[in-house]
Amino acid sequence: MPVAYVTLTPGATAAENDLLGWAADRVLEHAAAPKAVTVLYALPVTAALTFKGNS
């Protein structure tokens, strides 16, 4: 199941349905559109400042 991981600008708020709708409008293949959203304070990165998945 596709999941979107997002960070918000400090002080910003967004409803999960709004984020899912925004993503669905931009993903070309319907099956690839996220079905859930997880809001993170910051994306995990490695020492080389690249995205660290599965953490």
PDB file of N, H, CA, C and O in Angstrom:
ATOM      1  N   MET A   1       0.848  -1.168   0.000  1.00  0.00           N
ATOM      2  CA  MET A   1       0.000   0.000   0.000  1.00  0.00           C
ATOM      3  C   MET A   1       0.897   1.235   0.000  1.00  0.00           C
ATOM      4  O   MET A   1       1.752   1.382   0.873  1.00  0.00           O
ATOM      5  N   PRO A   2       0.704   2.126  -0.980  1.00  0.00           N
ATOM      6  CA  PRO A   2       1.506   3.355  -1.016  1.00  0.00           C
ATOM      7  C   PRO A   2       1.200   4.264   0.177  1.00  0.00           C
ATOM      8  O   PRO A   2       0.042   4.486   0.530  1.00  0.00           O
ATOM      9  N   VAL A   3       2.258   4.777   0.778  1.00  0.00           N
ATOM     10  H   VAL A   3       3.198   4.596   0.490  1.00  0.00           H
ATOM     11  CA  VAL A   3       2.137   5.687   1.916  1.00  0.00           C
ATOM     12  C   VAL A   3       2.964   6.933   1.603  1.00  0.00           C
ATOM     13  O   VAL A   3       4.067   6.831   1.066  1.00  0.00           O
ATOM     14  N   ALA A   4       2.436   8.094   1.936  1.00  0.00           N
ATOM     15  H   ALA A   4       1.540   8.176   2.372  1.00  0.00           H
ATOM     16  CA  ALA A   4       3.171   9.341   1.772  1.00  0.00           C
ATOM     17  C   ALA A   4       3.734   9.758   3.124  1.00  0.00           C
ATOM     18  O   ALA A   4       3.024   9.757   4.130  1.00  0.00           O
ATOM     19  N   TYR A   5       5.003  10.112   3.139  1.00  0.00           N
ATOM     20  H   TYR A   5       5.580  10.113   2.322  1.00  0.00           H
ATOM     21  CA  TYR A   5       5.644  10.658   4.334  1.00  0.00           C
ATOM     22  C   TYR A   5       5.890  12.132   4.062  1.00  0.00           C
ATOM     23  O   TYR A   5       6.541  12.484   3.079  1.00  0.00           O
ATOM     24  N   VAL A   6       5.379  12.984   4.916  1.00  0.00           N
ATOM     25  H   VAL A   6       4.850  12.698   5.715  1.00  0.00           H
ATOM     26  CA  VAL A   6       5.483  14.422   4.693  1.00  0.00           C
ATOM     27  C   VAL A   6       6.012  15.133   5.929  1.00  0.00           C
ATOM     28  O   VAL A   6       5.877  14.652   7.054  1.00  0.00           O
ATOM     29  N   THR A   7       6.611  16.274   5.693  1.00  0.00           N
ATOM     30  H   THR A   7       6.721  16.665   4.779  1.00  0.00           H
ATOM     31  CA  THR A   7       6.953  17.204   6.762  1.00  0.00           C
ATOM     32  C   THR A   7       6.203  18.498   6.462  1.00  0.00           C
ATOM     33  O   THR A   7       6.043  18.876   5.302  1.00  0.00           O
ATOM     34  N   LEU A   8       5.755  19.158   7.494  1.00  0.00           N
ATOM     35  H   LEU A   8       5.885  18.851   8.436  1.00  0.00           H
ATOM     36  CA  LEU A   8       5.033  20.409   7.331  1.00  0.00           C
ATOM     37  C   LEU A   8       5.908  21.577   7.761  1.00  0.00           C
ATOM     38  O   LEU A   8       6.778  21.441   8.621  1.00  0.00           O
ATOM     39  N   THR A   9       5.664  22.706   7.156  1.00  0.00           N
ATOM     40  H   THR A   9       4.957  22.818   6.458  1.00  0.00           H
ATOM     41  CA  THR A   9       6.332  23.935   7.568  1.00  0.00           C
ATOM     42  C   THR A   9       5.950  24.212   9.021  1.00  0.00           C
ATOM     43  O   THR A   9       4.787  24.034   9.385  1.00  0.00           O
ATOM     44  N   PRO A  10       6.891  24.640   9.859  1.00  0.00           N
ATOM     45  CA  PRO A  10       6.555  24.918  11.258  1.00  0.00           C
ATOM     46  C   PRO A  10       5.317  25.819  11.371  1.00  0.00           C
ATOM     47  O   PRO A  10       5.231  26.869  10.735  1.00  0.00           O
ATOM     48  N   GLY A  11       4.382  25.384  12.185  1.00  0.00           N
ATOM     49  H   GLY A  11       4.453  24.531  12.703  1.00  0.00           H
ATOM     50  CA  GLY A  11       3.143  26.125  12.396  1.00  0.00           C
ATOM     51  C   GLY A  11       2.030  25.777  11.421  1.00  0.00           C
ATOM     52  O   GLY A  11       0.885  26.185  11.616  1.00  0.00           O
ATOM     53  N   ALA A  12       2.359  25.024  10.367  1.00  0.00           N
ATOM     54  H   ALA A  12       3.289  24.693  10.209  1.00  0.00           H
ATOM     55  CA  ALA A  12       1.350  24.661   9.371  1.00  0.00           C
ATOM     56  C   ALA A  12       0.551  23.453   9.834  1.00  0.00           C
ATOM     57  O   ALA A  12       1.042  22.628  10.604  1.00  0.00           O
ATOM     58  N   THR A  13      -0.665  23.357   9.365  1.00  0.00           N
ATOM     59  H   THR A  13      -1.065  24.027   8.740  1.00  0.00           H
ATOM     60  CA  THR A  13      -1.497  22.191   9.623  1.00  0.00           C
ATOM     61  C   THR A  13      -2.094  21.733   8.303  1.00  0.00           C
ATOM     62  O   THR A  13      -2.287  22.533   7.388  1.00  0.00           O
ATOM     63  N   ALA A  14      -2.381  20.460   8.211  1.00  0.00           N
ATOM     64  H   ALA A  14      -2.225  19.810   8.954  1.00  0.00           H
ATOM     65  CA  ALA A  14      -3.021  19.913   7.012  1.00  0.00           C
ATOM     66  C   ALA A  14      -3.773  18.658   7.414  1.00  0.00           C
ATOM     67  O   ALA A  14      -3.265  17.835   8.176  1.00  0.00           O
ATOM     68  N   ALA A  15      -4.977  18.519   6.902  1.00  0.00           N
ATOM     69  H   ALA A  15      -5.389  19.188   6.283  1.00  0.00           H
ATOM     70  CA  ALA A  15      -5.769  17.327   7.160  1.00  0.00           C
ATOM     71  C   ALA A  15      -5.308  16.198   6.243  1.00  0.00           C
ATOM     72  O   ALA A  15      -4.898  16.441   5.108  1.00  0.00           O
ATOM     73  N   GLU A  16      -5.376  14.970   6.736  1.00  0.00           N
ATOM     74  H   GLU A  16      -5.709  14.772   7.658  1.00  0.00           H
ATOM     75  CA  GLU A  16      -4.944  13.822   5.942  1.00  0.00           C
ATOM     76  C   GLU A  16      -5.695  13.759   4.615  1.00  0.00           C
ATOM     77  O   GLU A  16      -5.086  13.490   3.580  1.00  0.00           O
ATOM     78  N   ASN A  17      -6.988  13.999   4.626  1.00  0.00           N
ATOM     79  H   ASN A  17      -7.483  14.218   5.467  1.00  0.00           H
ATOM     80  CA  ASN A  17      -7.765  13.946   3.380  1.00  0.00           C
ATOM     81  C   ASN A  17      -7.309  14.992   2.377  1.00  0.00           C
ATOM     82  O   ASN A  17      -7.313  14.732   1.173  1.00  0.00           O
ATOM     83  N   ASP A  18      -6.915  16.172   2.847  1.00  0.00           N
ATOM     84  H   ASP A  18      -6.912  16.384   3.825  1.00  0.00           H
ATOM     85  CA  ASP A  18      -6.409  17.210   1.949  1.00  0.00           C
ATOM     86  C   ASP A  18      -5.099  16.771   1.300  1.00  0.00           C
ATOM     87  O   ASP A  18      -4.898  16.969   0.102  1.00  0.00           O
ATOM     88  N   LEU A  19      -4.210  16.176   2.094  1.00  0.00           N
ATOM     89  H   LEU A  19      -4.373  16.016   3.068  1.00  0.00           H
ATOM     90  CA  LEU A  19      -2.935  15.715   1.553  1.00  0.00           C
ATOM     91  C   LEU A  19      -3.134  14.565   0.571  1.00  0.00           C
ATOM     92  O   LEU A  19      -2.476  14.516  -0.468  1.00  0.00           O
ATOM     93  N   LEU A  20      -4.034  13.643   0.892  1.00  0.00           N
ATOM     94  H   LEU A  20      -4.569  13.683   1.736  1.00  0.00           H
ATOM     95  CA  LEU A  20      -4.311  12.526  -0.014  1.00  0.00           C
ATOM     96  C   LEU A  20      -4.902  13.034  -1.328  1.00  0.00           C
ATOM     97  O   LEU A  20      -4.534  12.553  -2.399  1.00  0.00           O
ATOM     98  N   GLY A  21      -5.803  13.991  -1.255  1.00  0.00           N
ATOM     99  H   GLY A  21      -6.103  14.383  -0.385  1.00  0.00           H
ATOM    100  CA  GLY A  21      -6.383  14.574  -2.464  1.00  0.00           C
ATOM    101  C   GLY A  21      -5.347  15.286  -3.305  1.00  0.00           C
ATOM    102  O   GLY A  21      -5.345  15.166  -4.530  1.00  0.00           O
ATOM    103  N   TRP A  22      -4.459  16.035  -2.648  1.00  0.00           N
ATOM    104  H   TRP A  22      -4.460  16.132  -1.652  1.00  0.00           H
ATOM    105  CA  TRP A  22      -3.396  16.744  -3.355  1.00  0.00           C
ATOM    106  C   TRP A  22      -2.509  15.750  -4.100  1.00  0.00           C
ATOM    107  O   TRP A  22      -2.176  15.963  -5.266  1.00  0.00           O
ATOM    108  N   ALA A  23      -2.127  14.664  -3.425  1.00  0.00           N
ATOM    109  H   ALA A  23      -2.397  14.491  -2.478  1.00  0.00           H
ATOM    110  CA  ALA A  23      -1.266  13.655  -4.053  1.00  0.00           C
ATOM    111  C   ALA A  23      -1.990  12.940  -5.186  1.00  0.00           C
ATOM    112  O   ALA A  23      -1.404  12.710  -6.243  1.00  0.00           O
ATOM    113  N   ALA A  24      -3.249  12.587  -4.981  1.00  0.00           N
ATOM    114  H   ALA A  24      -3.726  12.774  -4.122  1.00  0.00           H
ATOM    115  CA  ALA A  24      -4.009  11.870  -6.011  1.00  0.00           C
ATOM    116  C   ALA A  24      -4.121  12.693  -7.293  1.00  0.00           C
ATOM    117  O   ALA A  24      -4.137  12.129  -8.387  1.00  0.00           O
ATOM    118  N   ASP A  25      -4.199  14.008  -7.170  1.00  0.00           N
ATOM    119  H   ASP A  25      -4.187  14.465  -6.281  1.00  0.00           H
ATOM    120  CA  ASP A  25      -4.286  14.879  -8.340  1.00  0.00           C
ATOM    121  C   ASP A  25      -2.982  14.927  -9.125  1.00  0.00           C
ATOM    122  O   ASP A  25      -2.979  15.312 -10.295  1.00  0.00           O
ATOM    123  N   ARG A  26      -1.871  14.540  -8.497  1.00  0.00           N
ATOM    124  H   ARG A  26      -1.873  14.227  -7.547  1.00  0.00           H
ATOM    125  CA  ARG A  26      -0.563  14.682  -9.128  1.00  0.00           C
ATOM    126  C   ARG A  26       0.093  13.369  -9.537  1.00  0.00           C
ATOM    127  O   ARG A  26       1.065  13.376 -10.292  1.00  0.00           O
ATOM    128  N   VAL A  27      -0.421  12.248  -9.053  1.00  0.00           N
ATOM    129  H   VAL A  27      -1.211  12.242  -8.440  1.00  0.00           H
ATOM    130  CA  VAL A  27       0.138  10.943  -9.400  1.00  0.00           C
ATOM    131  C   VAL A  27      -0.603  10.432 -10.632  1.00  0.00           C
ATOM    132  O   VAL A  27      -1.831  10.355 -10.633  1.00  0.00           O
ATOM    133  N   LEU A  28       0.140  10.086 -11.674  1.00  0.00           N
ATOM    134  H   LEU A  28       1.138  10.149 -11.672  1.00  0.00           H
ATOM    135  CA  LEU A  28      -0.487   9.700 -12.933  1.00  0.00           C
ATOM    136  C   LEU A  28      -1.207   8.367 -12.853  1.00  0.00           C
ATOM    137  O   LEU A  28      -2.273   8.211 -13.450  1.00  0.00           O
ATOM    138  N   GLU A  29      -0.657   7.410 -12.137  1.00  0.00           N
ATOM    139  H   GLU A  29       0.208   7.537 -11.652  1.00  0.00           H
ATOM    140  CA  GLU A  29      -1.263   6.086 -12.039  1.00  0.00           C
ATOM    141  C   GLU A  29      -2.058   5.991 -10.740  1.00  0.00           C
ATOM    142  O   GLU A  29      -1.495   6.117  -9.652  1.00  0.00           O
ATOM    143  N   HIS A  30      -3.362   5.770 -10.854  1.00  0.00           N
ATOM    144  H   HIS A  30      -3.819   5.667 -11.737  1.00  0.00           H
ATOM    145  CA  HIS A  30      -4.239   5.751  -9.684  1.00  0.00           C
ATOM    146  C   HIS A  30      -3.764   4.773  -8.608  1.00  0.00           C
ATOM    147  O   HIS A  30      -3.826   5.082  -7.418  1.00  0.00           O
ATOM    148  N   ALA A  31      -3.290   3.592  -9.021  1.00  0.00           N
ATOM    149  H   ALA A  31      -3.240   3.340  -9.988  1.00  0.00           H
ATOM    150  CA  ALA A  31      -2.858   2.582  -8.048  1.00  0.00           C
ATOM    151  C   ALA A  31      -1.635   3.039  -7.252  1.00  0.00           C
ATOM    152  O   ALA A  31      -1.383   2.527  -6.162  1.00  0.00           O
ATOM    153  N   ALA A  32      -0.876   3.992  -7.782  1.00  0.00           N
ATOM    154  H   ALA A  32      -1.080   4.409  -8.668  1.00  0.00           H
ATOM    155  CA  ALA A  32       0.334   4.459  -7.105  1.00  0.00           C
ATOM    156  C   ALA A  32       0.062   5.606  -6.133  1.00  0.00           C
ATOM    157  O   ALA A  32       0.949   5.987  -5.369  1.00  0.00           O
ATOM    158  N   ALA A  33      -1.134   6.152  -6.149  1.00  0.00           N
ATOM    159  H   ALA A  33      -1.855   5.843  -6.770  1.00  0.00           H
ATOM    160  CA  ALA A  33      -1.461   7.252  -5.245  1.00  0.00           C
ATOM    161  C   ALA A  33      -1.464   6.746  -3.807  1.00  0.00           C
ATOM    162  O   ALA A  33      -1.935   5.639  -3.546  1.00  0.00           O
ATOM    163  N   PRO A  34      -0.946   7.537  -2.871  1.00  0.00           N
ATOM    164  CA  PRO A  34      -0.903   7.093  -1.476  1.00  0.00           C
ATOM    165  C   PRO A  34      -2.296   6.862  -0.911  1.00  0.00           C
ATOM    166  O   PRO A  34      -3.252   7.563  -1.243  1.00  0.00           O
ATOM    167  N   LYS A  35      -2.378   5.863  -0.053  1.00  0.00           N
ATOM    168  H   LYS A  35      -1.601   5.294   0.217  1.00  0.00           H
ATOM    169  CA  LYS A  35      -3.626   5.535   0.623  1.00  0.00           C
ATOM    170  C   LYS A  35      -3.610   5.992   2.075  1.00  0.00           C
ATOM    171  O   LYS A  35      -4.638   5.974   2.751  1.00  0.00           O
ATOM    172  N   ALA A  36      -2.439   6.400   2.546  1.00  0.00           N
ATOM    173  H   ALA A  36      -1.604   6.414   1.997  1.00  0.00           H
ATOM    174  CA  ALA A  36      -2.269   6.884   3.917  1.00  0.00           C
ATOM    175  C   ALA A  36      -1.163   7.937   3.930  1.00  0.00           C
ATOM    176  O   ALA A  36      -0.301   7.968   3.052  1.00  0.00           O
ATOM    177  N   VAL A  37      -1.207   8.798   4.946  1.00  0.00           N
ATOM    178  H   VAL A  37      -1.907   8.774   5.660  1.00  0.00           H
ATOM    179  CA  VAL A  37      -0.201   9.851   5.115  1.00  0.00           C
ATOM    180  C   VAL A  37       0.358   9.758   6.520  1.00  0.00           C
ATOM    181  O   VAL A  37      -0.388   9.613   7.489  1.00  0.00           O
ATOM    182  N   THR A  38       1.676   9.841   6.625  1.00  0.00           N
ATOM    183  H   THR A  38       2.282   9.959   5.838  1.00  0.00           H
ATOM    184  CA  THR A  38       2.349   9.900   7.916  1.00  0.00           C
ATOM    185  C   THR A  38       3.109  11.218   7.978  1.00  0.00           C
ATOM    186  O   THR A  38       3.970  11.483   7.139  1.00  0.00           O
ATOM    187  N   VAL A  39       2.794  12.040   8.967  1.00  0.00           N
ATOM    188  H   VAL A  39       2.095  11.825   9.649  1.00  0.00           H
ATOM    189  CA  VAL A  39       3.484  13.323   9.128  1.00  0.00           C
ATOM    190  C   VAL A  39       4.674  13.110  10.056  1.00  0.00           C
ATOM    191  O   VAL A  39       4.530  12.567  11.151  1.00  0.00           O
ATOM    192  N   LEU A  40       5.841  13.539   9.613  1.00  0.00           N
ATOM    193  H   LEU A  40       5.958  13.980   8.724  1.00  0.00           H
ATOM    194  CA  LEU A  40       7.081  13.429  10.387  1.00  0.00           C
ATOM    195  C   LEU A  40       7.578  14.822  10.732  1.00  0.00           C
ATOM    196  O   LEU A  40       7.354  15.770   9.980  1.00  0.00           O
ATOM    197  N   TYR A  41       8.248  14.948  11.862  1.00  0.00           N
ATOM    198  H   TYR A  41       8.430  14.177  12.474  1.00  0.00           H
ATOM    199  CA  TYR A  41       8.858  16.229  12.215  1.00  0.00           C
ATOM    200  C   TYR A  41      10.012  16.549  11.273  1.00  0.00           C
ATOM    201  O   TYR A  41      10.224  17.706  10.912  1.00  0.00           O
ATOM    202  N   ALA A  42      10.759  15.515  10.876  1.00  0.00           N
ATOM    203  H   ALA A  42      10.587  14.575  11.170  1.00  0.00           H
ATOM    204  CA  ALA A  42      11.858  15.670   9.925  1.00  0.00           C
ATOM    205  C   ALA A  42      12.070  14.334   9.235  1.00  0.00           C
ATOM    206  O   ALA A  42      11.857  13.279   9.834  1.00  0.00           O
ATOM    207  N   LEU A  43      12.484  14.377   7.994  1.00  0.00           N
ATOM    208  H   LEU A  43      12.657  15.234   7.509  1.00  0.00           H
ATOM    209  CA  LEU A  43      12.778  13.136   7.287  1.00  0.00           C
ATOM    210  C   LEU A  43      14.108  12.581   7.792  1.00  0.00           C
ATOM    211  O   LEU A  43      15.063  13.338   7.968  1.00  0.00           O
ATOM    212  N   PRO A  44      14.183  11.275   8.026  1.00  0.00           N
ATOM    213  CA  PRO A  44      15.447  10.696   8.489  1.00  0.00           C
ATOM    214  C   PRO A  44      16.489  10.740   7.376  1.00  0.00           C
ATOM    215  O   PRO A  44      16.194  10.413   6.227  1.00  0.00           O
ATOM    216  N   VAL A  45      17.701  11.143   7.724  1.00  0.00           N
ATOM    217  H   VAL A  45      17.941  11.408   8.658  1.00  0.00           H
ATOM    218  CA  VAL A  45      18.784  11.219   6.753  1.00  0.00           C
ATOM    219  C   VAL A  45      20.018  10.500   7.286  1.00  0.00           C
ATOM    220  O   VAL A  45      20.181  10.308   8.491  1.00  0.00           O
ATOM    221  N   THR A  46      20.868  10.115   6.361  1.00  0.00           N
ATOM    222  H   THR A  46      20.735  10.271   5.383  1.00  0.00           H
ATOM    223  CA  THR A  46      22.141   9.478   6.725  1.00  0.00           C
ATOM    224  C   THR A  46      23.171  10.566   7.028  1.00  0.00           C
ATOM    225  O   THR A  46      22.874  11.756   6.925  1.00  0.00           O
ATOM    226  N   ALA A  47      24.373  10.153   7.401  1.00  0.00           N
ATOM    227  H   ALA A  47      24.614   9.186   7.485  1.00  0.00           H
ATOM    228  CA  ALA A  47      25.453  11.091   7.666  1.00  0.00           C
ATOM    229  C   ALA A  47      25.805  11.902   6.407  1.00  0.00           C
ATOM    230  O   ALA A  47      26.311  13.020   6.502  1.00  0.00           O
ATOM    231  N   ALA A  48      25.528  11.321   5.223  1.00  0.00           N
ATOM    232  H   ALA A  48      25.117  10.412   5.145  1.00  0.00           H
ATOM    233  CA  ALA A  48      25.799  12.011   3.961  1.00  0.00           C
ATOM    234  C   ALA A  48      24.623  12.894   3.536  1.00  0.00           C
ATOM    235  O   ALA A  48      24.609  13.425   2.425  1.00  0.00           O
ATOM    236  N   LEU A  49      23.634  13.049   4.430  1.00  0.00           N
ATOM    237  H   LEU A  49      23.645  12.618   5.332  1.00  0.00           H
ATOM    238  CA  LEU A  49      22.457  13.886   4.201  1.00  0.00           C
ATOM    239  C   LEU A  49      21.588  13.397   3.033  1.00  0.00           C
ATOM    240  O   LEU A  49      20.982  14.203   2.327  1.00  0.00           O
ATOM    241  N   THR A  50      21.533  12.085   2.836  1.00  0.00           N
ATOM    242  H   THR A  50      22.026  11.430   3.410  1.00  0.00           H
ATOM    243  CA  THR A  50      20.624  11.492   1.880  1.00  0.00           C
ATOM    244  C   THR A  50      19.478  10.845   2.645  1.00  0.00           C
ATOM    245  O   THR A  50      19.630  10.485   3.813  1.00  0.00           O
ATOM    246  N   PHE A  51      18.337  10.698   1.990  1.00  0.00           N
ATOM    247  H   PHE A  51      18.213  10.990   1.042  1.00  0.00           H
ATOM    248  CA  PHE A  51      17.173  10.123   2.646  1.00  0.00           C
ATOM    249  C   PHE A  51      17.456   8.702   3.128  1.00  0.00           C
ATOM    250  O   PHE A  51      17.988   7.883   2.379  1.00  0.00           O
ATOM    251  N   LYS A  52      17.105   8.416   4.363  1.00  0.00           N
ATOM    252  H   LYS A  52      16.673   9.081   4.971  1.00  0.00           H
ATOM    253  CA  LYS A  52      17.312   7.094   4.940  1.00  0.00           C
ATOM    254  C   LYS A  52      15.957   6.424   5.052  1.00  0.00           C
ATOM    255  O   LYS A  52      15.188   6.732   5.962  1.00  0.00           O
ATOM    256  N   GLY A  53      15.656   5.511   4.138  1.00  0.00           N
ATOM    257  H   GLY A  53      16.281   5.262   3.399  1.00  0.00           H
ATOM    258  CA  GLY A  53      14.383   4.797   4.153  1.00  0.00           C
ATOM    259  C   GLY A  53      14.389   3.672   5.152  1.00  0.00           C
ATOM    260  O   GLY A  53      15.446   3.262   5.632  1.00  0.00           O
ATOM    261  N   ASN A  54      13.198   3.163   5.471  1.00  0.00           N
ATOM    262  H   ASN A  54      12.340   3.496   5.081  1.00  0.00           H
ATOM    263  CA  ASN A  54      13.019   2.030   6.384  1.00  0.00           C
ATOM    264  C   ASN A  54      13.624   2.252   7.761  1.00  0.00           C
ATOM    265  O   ASN A  54      14.237   1.348   8.329  1.00  0.00           O
ATOM    266  N   SER A  55      13.452   3.452   8.296  1.00  0.00           N
ATOM    267  H   SER A  55      12.955   4.187   7.834  1.00  0.00           H
ATOM    268  CA  SER A  55      13.988   3.679   9.647  1.00  0.00           C
ATOM    269  C   SER A  55      12.898   3.872  10.647  1.00  0.00           C
ATOM    270  O   SER A  55      13.173   4.073  11.830  1.00  0.00           O
TER     271      SER A  55
END
